Amino acid sequence: SQVSVEPVCVAQNSDGSLTAYFTYNNVSDSEVVIQTDSASGALNEIASGADHFPSPSRFEKGKHLGAVSATFHGGALVWRLKAAGRDLSEARVDAATAACKRVKPIGACATIVSGKRLALIGYQNPNSFPITIPIGALNKLSPGDADRGQPQRFMPGENLGVAVIARSEEHTSELQSH
């Protein structure tokens, strides 16, 4: 097949759902477009039971690690991809699939300016692709509002100084992340 798919890992979300990350590999010399078309036999679907999720239809040449993600609730999630006249490629994930590596918060430094405590924060993503963690129980600042401008998309590697968090001097912040 011109384009093949494979699972990378699964991240547990605070609401009990799972986010699956997939890799695709386009071995052709150019971008390939694959959309489900029963007349030609082309298939491109990401599904978990009766639930269907958006899938990309354009595939740039080369291998793209963790480039596609979908969040689902329980059971298995399967991505079936088949260009017209080509073999089917299938990637399946479930709760037993390898877990994504944890993103860790980093508090770079803090200072007080005009009675406000400013903290410069960052993170370390040991995965080799971006991980998305929505604001919530696994991505919050406390005490105070959970969302104070911290990132939700975490690029690979160590990323310092991605946000400045302000707080009254009498409060301190504890960074929590997935």
Backbone as CSV, one residue per row, in Angstrom:
resi,resn,N_x,N_y,N_z,CA_x,CA_y,CA_z,C_x,C_y,C_z
1,SER,0.838,-1.191,0.000,0.000,0.000,0.000,0.884,1.258,0.000
2,GLN,0.436,2.312,-0.641,1.170,3.579,-0.653,1.250,4.190,0.728
3,VAL,0.150,4.130,1.449,0.088,4.740,2.776,-0.306,3.661,3.780
4,SER,0.514,3.520,4.828,0.200,2.578,5.891,0.034,3.344,7.197
5,VAL,-0.708,2.740,8.119,-0.953,3.360,9.423,-0.551,2.382,10.519
6,GLU,-0.147,2.951,11.671,0.198,2.123,12.826,-0.061,2.900,14.099
7,PRO,-0.404,2.181,15.182,-0.617,2.866,16.457,0.716,3.255,17.083
8,VAL,0.715,4.360,17.846,1.922,4.764,18.569,1.715,4.531,20.061
9,CYS,0.704,5.203,20.625,0.450,5.085,22.056,-0.933,5.624,22.371
10,VAL,-1.344,5.437,23.625,-2.641,5.907,24.103,-2.422,6.672,25.400
11,ALA,-3.070,7.843,25.521,-3.002,8.641,26.749,-4.349,8.569,27.464
12,GLN,-4.296,8.384,28.773,-5.495,8.371,29.607,-5.884,9.806,29.910
13,ASN,-7.148,10.155,29.738,-7.645,11.500,30.037,-8.386,11.508,31.358
14,SER,-8.529,12.680,31.968,-9.135,12.787,33.295,-10.601,12.360,33.320
15,ASP,-11.295,12.425,32.182,-12.708,12.038,32.148,-12.901,10.550,31.855
16,GLY,-11.808,9.782,31.837,-11.890,8.351,31.569,-11.742,7.995,30.100
17,SER,-11.762,8.984,29.226,-11.572,8.710,27.807,-10.097,8.450,27.523
18,LEU,-9.812,7.983,26.325,-8.453,7.725,25.886,-8.183,8.540,24.624
19,THR,-6.967,9.038,24.478,-6.563,9.682,23.236,-5.511,8.797,22.590
20,ALA,-5.823,8.353,21.375,-4.919,7.490,20.617,-4.112,8.331,19.646
21,TYR,-2.841,8.009,19.515,-1.952,8.664,18.560,-1.506,7.628,17.529
22,PHE,-1.603,8.012,16.257,-1.249,7.129,15.152,-0.155,7.751,14.294
23,THR,0.605,6.895,13.645,1.604,7.298,12.662,1.105,6.869,11.292
24,TYR,1.376,7.687,10.289,1.154,7.214,8.926,2.458,7.325,8.150
25,ASN,2.599,6.453,7.153,3.792,6.442,6.324,3.366,6.400,4.856
26,ASN,3.638,7.458,4.130,3.342,7.550,2.705,4.649,7.298,1.954
27,VAL,4.763,6.125,1.321,6.004,5.752,0.642,6.052,6.227,-0.813
28,SER,5.016,6.908,-1.265,5.042,7.419,-2.642,5.902,8.688,-2.708
29,ASP,6.109,9.200,-3.900,6.949,10.389,-4.102,6.199,11.702,-3.954
30,SER,4.904,11.633,-3.663,4.125,12.864,-3.547,2.978,12.665,-2.560
31,GLU,2.284,13.752,-2.284,1.124,13.690,-1.401,0.071,12.759,-2.000
32,VAL,-0.621,12.024,-1.126,-1.684,11.115,-1.545,-2.969,11.559,-0.860
33,VAL,-4.077,11.546,-1.594,-5.387,11.864,-1.032,-6.208,10.580,-1.010
34,ILE,-6.736,10.234,0.180,-7.568,9.040,0.318,-8.840,9.425,1.057
35,GLN,-9.966,9.277,0.386,-11.284,9.507,0.982,-12.120,8.262,0.738
36,THR,-12.984,7.935,1.697,-13.853,6.780,1.527,-14.721,6.978,0.291
37,ASP,-14.707,5.966,-0.575,-15.480,5.998,-1.815,-15.824,4.556,-2.171
38,SER,-17.057,4.162,-1.919,-17.446,2.770,-2.142,-17.318,2.364,-3.606
39,ALA,-17.495,3.282,-4.533,-17.391,2.955,-5.958,-15.975,2.512,-6.335
40,SER,-14.961,3.152,-5.758,-13.573,2.804,-6.096,-12.958,1.814,-5.117
41,GLY,-13.635,1.580,-3.992,-13.104,0.689,-2.974,-12.176,1.374,-1.988
42,ALA,-12.053,2.686,-2.094,-11.205,3.427,-1.151,-11.900,3.509,0.210
43,LEU,-11.098,3.422,1.272,-11.638,3.460,2.624,-10.708,4.286,3.502
44,ASN,-11.281,5.169,4.292,-10.513,5.975,5.240,-11.437,6.292,6.397
45,GLU,-11.357,5.488,7.458,-12.225,5.722,8.610,-11.526,5.379,9.907
46,ILE,-11.818,6.226,10.889,-11.390,5.972,12.262,-12.676,5.780,13.040
47,ALA,-12.829,4.612,13.682,-14.088,4.307,14.348,-13.860,3.502,15.618
48,SER,-14.785,3.685,16.550,-14.846,2.907,17.783,-16.304,2.491,17.933
49,GLY,-16.585,1.243,17.651,-17.980,0.802,17.659,-18.767,1.582,16.613
50,ALA,-19.871,2.204,17.032,-20.708,2.985,16.117,-20.219,4.428,15.961
51,ASP,-19.245,4.832,16.777,-18.733,6.205,16.713,-17.663,6.330,15.642
52,HIS,-17.803,7.348,14.802,-16.805,7.629,13.763,-16.137,8.962,14.067
53,PHE,-14.850,9.055,13.786,-14.062,10.231,14.102,-13.462,10.802,12.826
54,PRO,-13.195,12.099,12.819,-12.575,12.701,11.621,-11.208,12.059,11.341
55,SER,-10.959,11.805,10.082,-9.652,11.272,9.685,-9.083,12.173,8.600
56,PRO,-7.772,12.287,8.560,-7.173,13.130,7.516,-7.382,12.477,6.157
57,SER,-7.470,13.269,5.127,-7.599,12.703,3.787,-6.338,12.962,2.952
58,ARG,-5.510,13.894,3.389,-4.270,14.229,2.673,-3.078,13.689,3.463
59,PHE,-2.219,12.969,2.767,-1.073,12.347,3.410,0.199,12.797,2.702
60,GLU,0.982,13.624,3.400,2.256,14.087,2.852,3.204,12.898,2.747
61,LYS,4.157,12.972,1.830,5.101,11.866,1.682,5.965,11.753,2.931
62,GLY,6.393,10.537,3.209,7.244,10.277,4.362,6.474,9.716,5.544
63,LYS,7.230,9.458,6.620,6.663,8.912,7.853,6.378,10.054,8.821
64,HIS,5.167,10.066,9.382,4.725,11.144,10.267,4.276,10.541,11.602
65,LEU,5.206,10.491,12.540,4.995,9.873,13.837,3.994,10.663,14.669
66,GLY,2.958,9.986,15.164,1.975,10.608,16.052,1.189,11.731,15.416
67,ALA,1.117,11.780,14.095,0.505,12.911,13.392,-1.014,12.945,13.475
68,VAL,-1.630,11.833,13.822,-3.089,11.759,13.865,-3.505,11.280,15.245
69,SER,-4.491,11.972,15.838,-4.992,11.545,17.144,-6.507,11.561,17.143
70,ALA,-7.077,10.737,18.012,-8.530,10.683,18.187,-8.807,10.308,19.636
71,THR,-9.810,10.949,20.220,-10.191,10.669,21.605,-11.473,9.851,21.603
72,PHE,-11.461,8.750,22.347,-12.611,7.844,22.366,-12.866,7.348,23.782
73,HIS,-14.041,6.767,23.982,-14.453,6.272,25.297,-14.563,4.751,25.255
74,GLY,-13.593,4.071,25.856,-13.654,2.626,26.022,-13.622,1.830,24.737
75,GLY,-13.508,0.530,24.885,-13.461,-0.362,23.732,-12.192,-0.165,22.930
76,ALA,-12.303,-0.418,21.645,-11.155,-0.282,20.750,-11.428,0.801,19.721
77,LEU,-10.370,1.390,19.225,-10.449,2.377,18.156,-9.623,1.823,16.999
78,VAL,-10.213,1.822,15.799,-9.543,1.244,14.646,-9.520,2.266,13.510
79,TRP,-8.331,2.417,12.911,-8.187,3.255,11.712,-7.947,2.312,10.550
80,ARG,-8.876,2.336,9.590,-8.765,1.533,8.371,-8.506,2.478,7.211
81,LEU,-7.452,2.188,6.453,-7.058,3.063,5.351,-6.718,2.216,4.133
82,LYS,-7.367,2.532,3.019,-7.137,1.776,1.790,-7.363,2.697,0.602
83,ALA,-6.313,2.938,-0.161,-6.455,3.687,-1.411,-7.071,2.758,-2.452
84,ALA,-7.744,3.313,-3.431,-8.337,2.515,-4.501,-7.264,1.647,-5.152
85,GLY,-7.551,0.356,-5.278,-6.617,-0.557,-5.918,-5.428,-0.957,-5.068
86,ARG,-5.402,-0.591,-3.802,-4.279,-0.895,-2.901,-4.736,-1.810,-1.777
87,ASP,-3.781,-2.291,-0.981,-4.090,-3.140,0.165,-4.584,-2.305,1.337
88,LEU,-5.369,-2.935,2.191,-5.873,-2.303,3.405,-4.760,-2.218,4.444
89,SER,-4.643,-1.061,5.100,-3.763,-0.894,6.255,-4.672,-0.601,7.434
90,GLU,-4.390,-1.238,8.565,-5.272,-1.085,9.724,-4.437,-0.920,10.985
91,ALA,-4.845,0.016,11.832,-4.189,0.233,13.126,-5.256,0.195,14.204
92,ARG,-5.026,-0.585,15.251,-6.003,-0.761,16.327,-5.366,-0.380,17.659
93,VAL,-6.125,0.352,18.477,-5.684,0.690,19.829,-6.809,0.402,20.816
94,ASP,-6.427,0.159,22.060,-7.380,0.011,23.150,-6.635,0.307,24.448
95,ALA,-7.261,0.039,25.578,-6.657,0.365,26.878,-5.348,-0.387,27.106
96,ALA,-5.121,-1.497,26.399,-3.903,-2.286,26.580,-2.751,-1.806,25.684
97,THR,-3.021,-0.862,24.793,-1.975,-0.312,23.925,-0.964,0.446,24.787
98,ALA,0.277,0.466,24.365,1.333,1.158,25.112,0.907,2.579,25.467
99,ALA,1.169,2.967,26.693,0.822,4.320,27.151,1.817,5.329,26.595
100,CYS,1.329,6.508,26.269,2.217,7.606,25.879,3.051,7.990,27.099
101,LYS,4.232,8.499,26.862,5.067,8.963,27.966,4.456,10.232,28.549
102,ARG,4.598,10.409,29.850,3.980,11.533,30.554,4.692,12.850,30.270
103,VAL,3.903,13.878,30.037,4.415,15.241,29.909,4.601,15.763,31.329
104,LYS,5.769,16.367,31.601,6.066,16.843,32.956,6.212,18.358,32.962
105,PRO,5.550,19.031,33.908,5.695,20.487,34.008,7.061,20.864,34.578
106,ILE,7.533,22.036,34.193,8.795,22.564,34.707,8.546,24.001,35.144
107,GLY,8.818,24.311,36.393,8.764,25.683,36.881,10.150,26.286,36.716
108,ALA,10.317,27.165,35.755,11.645,27.691,35.426,12.134,28.705,36.458
109,CYS,11.311,29.709,36.779,11.725,30.702,37.773,10.509,31.504,38.198
110,ALA,10.652,32.223,39.304,9.570,33.067,39.802,10.172,34.357,40.347
111,THR,9.396,35.421,40.236,9.822,36.720,40.754,8.567,37.496,41.154
112,ILE,8.755,38.580,41.911,7.626,39.421,42.311,7.793,40.774,41.636
113,VAL,6.752,41.192,40.920,6.740,42.465,40.216,5.424,43.166,40.557
114,SER,5.510,44.374,41.118,4.327,45.169,41.474,3.314,44.374,42.290
115,GLY,3.800,43.618,43.276,2.920,42.865,44.165,2.366,41.591,43.557
116,LYS,2.761,41.275,42.373,2.308,40.035,41.729,3.481,39.068,41.635
117,ARG,3.215,37.823,41.919,4.232,36.779,41.752,4.112,36.272,40.321
118,LEU,5.185,36.361,39.561,5.212,35.877,38.183,6.049,34.608,38.125
119,ALA,5.486,33.583,37.571,6.202,32.313,37.414,6.348,32.013,35.934
120,LEU,7.540,31.674,35.532,7.818,31.272,34.163,7.778,29.747,34.144
121,ILE,6.880,29.197,33.325,6.721,27.743,33.311,7.104,27.160,31.957
122,GLY,7.366,25.881,31.979,7.681,25.125,30.772,7.269,23.682,30.991
123,TYR,7.750,22.813,30.130,7.406,21.402,30.240,8.428,20.554,29.502
124,GLN,8.375,19.258,29.777,9.188,18.275,29.066,8.224,17.240,28.495
125,ASN,8.232,17.085,27.167,7.453,16.060,26.495,8.443,15.036,25.940
126,PRO,8.564,13.851,26.588,9.524,12.853,26.135,9.080,12.087,24.882
127,ASN,7.849,12.327,24.421,7.398,11.702,23.180,8.033,12.435,22.005
128,SER,8.137,11.794,20.872,8.774,12.425,19.715,7.755,13.090,18.790
129,PHE,6.583,13.408,19.332,5.525,14.082,18.595,4.711,14.908,19.589
130,PRO,3.944,15.889,19.121,3.155,16.716,20.032,2.057,15.908,20.731
131,ILE,1.830,16.223,21.992,0.753,15.630,22.787,-0.211,16.756,23.143
132,THR,-1.512,16.489,23.049,-2.528,17.468,23.424,-3.157,17.050,24.740
133,ILE,-3.164,17.979,25.707,-3.798,17.743,27.007,-4.695,18.940,27.283
134,PRO,-6.024,18.755,27.178,-6.933,19.881,27.407,-6.851,20.382,28.855
135,ILE,-7.212,21.646,29.049,-7.289,22.201,30.406,-8.278,21.354,31.189
136,GLY,-7.897,20.938,32.367,-8.743,20.088,33.201,-7.902,19.454,34.282
137,ALA,-8.356,18.337,34.794,-7.697,17.685,35.932,-6.243,17.312,35.646
138,LEU,-5.896,17.042,34.381,-4.523,16.643,34.057,-3.672,17.795,33.534
139,ASN,-4.275,18.977,33.401,-3.538,20.151,32.924,-4.159,21.382,33.571
140,LYS,-3.715,21.657,34.780,-4.279,22.787,35.518,-3.213,23.433,36.387
141,LEU,-3.493,24.653,36.768,-2.666,25.361,37.744,-3.515,25.521,38.993
142,SER,-2.905,25.372,40.142,-3.669,25.536,41.375,-2.791,26.188,42.429
143,PRO,-3.356,26.920,43.375,-4.791,27.202,43.507,-5.234,28.217,42.460
144,GLY,-6.509,28.475,42.446,-7.058,29.456,41.513,-7.620,28.797,40.278
145,ASP,-7.817,29.607,39.257,-8.378,29.120,38.006,-7.471,28.047,37.406
146,ALA,-8.071,26.986,36.911,-7.304,25.903,36.286,-6.614,26.389,35.012
147,ASP,-7.274,27.286,34.283,-6.740,27.792,33.017,-6.200,29.197,33.219
148,ARG,-4.865,29.294,33.183,-4.244,30.607,33.310,-3.222,30.828,32.196
149,GLY,-3.543,30.279,31.026,-2.700,30.517,29.874,-1.640,29.466,29.616
150,GLN,-1.678,28.355,30.361,-0.702,27.299,30.103,-1.039,26.607,28.773
151,PRO,-0.050,25.961,28.170,-0.294,25.324,26.874,-1.229,24.121,26.989
152,GLN,-1.853,23.772,25.872,-2.648,22.552,25.756,-2.018,21.592,24.743
153,ARG,-1.178,22.146,23.890,-0.445,21.329,22.901,1.024,21.381,23.303
154,PHE,1.590,20.210,23.557,2.938,20.090,24.092,3.868,19.502,23.033
155,MET,4.781,20.343,22.553,5.727,19.934,21.523,6.791,19.024,22.141
156,PRO,7.439,18.180,21.331,8.451,17.261,21.859,9.634,17.995,22.496
157,GLY,10.253,17.328,23.460,11.474,17.839,24.080,11.212,18.728,25.275
158,GLU,12.282,19.389,25.717,12.189,20.319,26.841,11.879,21.699,26.296
159,ASN,10.812,22.288,26.786,10.338,23.586,26.303,10.178,24.511,27.498
160,LEU,11.144,25.411,27.680,11.142,26.319,28.825,10.528,27.655,28.431
161,GLY,9.982,28.339,29.402,9.480,29.692,29.181,8.318,29.789,28.214
162,VAL,7.416,28.808,28.236,6.295,28.829,27.291,5.130,29.693,27.772
163,ALA,5.083,30.005,29.081,3.996,30.839,29.613,4.464,31.529,30.887
164,VAL,3.920,32.712,31.119,4.152,33.444,32.365,2.824,33.457,33.108
165,ILE,2.845,32.998,34.348,1.645,32.905,35.159,1.742,33.934,36.271
166,ALA,0.715,34.770,36.410,0.688,35.804,37.456,-0.225,35.357,38.588
167,ARG,0.192,35.684,39.815,-0.589,35.344,41.001,-0.274,36.377,42.072
168,SER,-1.241,36.685,42.929,-0.975,37.579,44.059,0.145,36.999,44.897
169,GLU,0.938,37.878,45.517,2.133,37.442,46.239,1.834,36.422,47.334
170,GLU,0.651,36.507,47.957,0.369,35.616,49.081,0.030,34.193,48.640
171,HIS,-0.152,33.951,47.332,-0.470,32.618,46.832,0.740,32.039,46.111
172,THR,0.820,30.725,46.139,1.815,30.030,45.345,1.076,29.117,44.382
173,SER,1.719,28.729,43.337,1.078,27.871,42.346,1.754,26.519,42.302
174,GLU,0.963,25.496,42.158,1.476,24.155,41.956,1.093,23.757,40.545
175,LEU,2.082,23.387,39.751,1.815,22.975,38.390,1.454,21.502,38.373
176,GLN,0.390,21.175,37.670,0.008,19.784,37.509,-0.213,19.541,36.035
177,SER,0.307,18.463,35.557,0.116,18.143,34.146,0.137,16.652,33.985
178,HIS,-0.305,16.174,32.826,-0.370,14.758,32.477,1.005,14.265,32.111
